[in-house]
């Protein structure tokens, strides 16, 4: 791959003229890039699922904590 030339965008930022996924590549390189992209998408989906699970667990912990705080508050009121 040669040097990439940059041209300014309207915002003034620079961007490459060609995306590496759309330039001509040998088939092996294209296949490797495709596998990397697919693995990246798979990883992102797995991470989204895990984030969902952790969020649900956090919600349960917050609910449990709130109930415990209420019980402690009630117990303190009964003692006073």
C-alpha positions, 0 to 999 in steps of 0.5 A: 500500500502506498501513501495515502493523500489527505484532502480537507473536508468541509469541517477542515478535518483531513480524511483519507481519499480511499477507505482500505476496505474499498481499495483493490486488495489481493483476495487473501487480504480481502478475505482476512479483512472480511474475517476481521470485520465479522469477528469485530461485529461478533465481539460487539454483539457479545459485548452488547449482550454482556452489558445487558446482563450486567445492567439487569444485575445492577438493577437487581442490586439497586432494588435490593439495596433500596429495600435493605436501606428501607428496612434499616430505616424502619428498624432505626425508627422502631428503636427510637 
